[in-house]
């Protein structure tokens, strides 16, 4: 079962899931020169694929997160929303999280992006890089990861403050937890993060938290590593993870991204995609 905070019907049309893998564009289909020319033809070109140009009143989606959104997963979601004619802004910052604002301040960056985009929906994926000390640069203070009880309380408070900040500025907020991974130590560490994220958002109106572990795991709960494709005369192995056993490959991003879209379809969101 996929663990979400508020399951229910959502009008992300099912075609988003099937379209998440993308479609090939014939070599003869050359993009117009420059974004203005593309928009004049009612299209946007991205990575060799043609997308409908969003209308002036198109729904606006903001995707923010760590290396997952910098990499394949974020771009699968981005293209899925773009195919429906939505205006989409994505911002992925590798190695970032909420633990160390002196490295990257997601509170400030999220506020800046929200002012710029004015989104109807924000999807944020953070936490994988929060398995470390928490810092307060302006106070010169910190809590070490090894001080578990204090760390849990402080992280829960910081994550709740981040979720509340988003909810106060955006009509609908979806938060994604870190994914399952291939190292026992890393899996145990992000489990602590997931536990406190779940507790932090409890009771927050307009905030939906999605546990990414089931979406990045095999049916038996083991981490999603590889699968097989039947393309060709014999099955071929398809790797879903990079050699670090954490980051998703392009194929992994497509598979997990499709699962995320299926999960969004079951959330009770006021924001309606595809209307």
C-alpha angles and dihedrals in degrees: 000000000000111000113224131158099233116018119191144110119318128178099229093133116239091241088076089069096050091042094051092090091058131222130259119253116220114250090240091062101089121184120244115255111267132358093271092058091047093050090048087061091049094253144100122209120214125168092345093307127114119228129182113259109247117249120241090259096040118138112267123225126190119198117192132169151100130298091313089068092037087056138045100309095057093047093049089057092043093054093044091057092042091055087062092055096255124146106244131190120186128191120179123176116187117226092014131130141132098282100082115029091176087069095042128348108213092178091062095038094048091050091050093050093046090053089050100044103027090208128202089207133024123193115193128185115190138138107077091097095042094086091108142065119319115231138197103195095185089055097037088232135131143174117216122231089236091062089078103176094048092042092053093051094047096045092048089054094047094048091048090050090051093048091047091049090054093045092052091056105032127050094224131026129189119186122195122204125221117282130250114268143197102247119079094217094048091047092052092048096052089044088067089050092049092050093054093043090055092050093044097059097043109130097006110139115231093014122114120187119201122198105223095193095086090044092054097042139080119251090267091056096254118133117277106251110151144341139187135258124208093211109127132015094309137022115278125205115244118200116220097184136054117242089269088070090230114069120071124243121223089268090047092050090052093050097044091040090056090052091050090053090050088052092050088055089062097048121102095238124165089207109090119208116200098019 
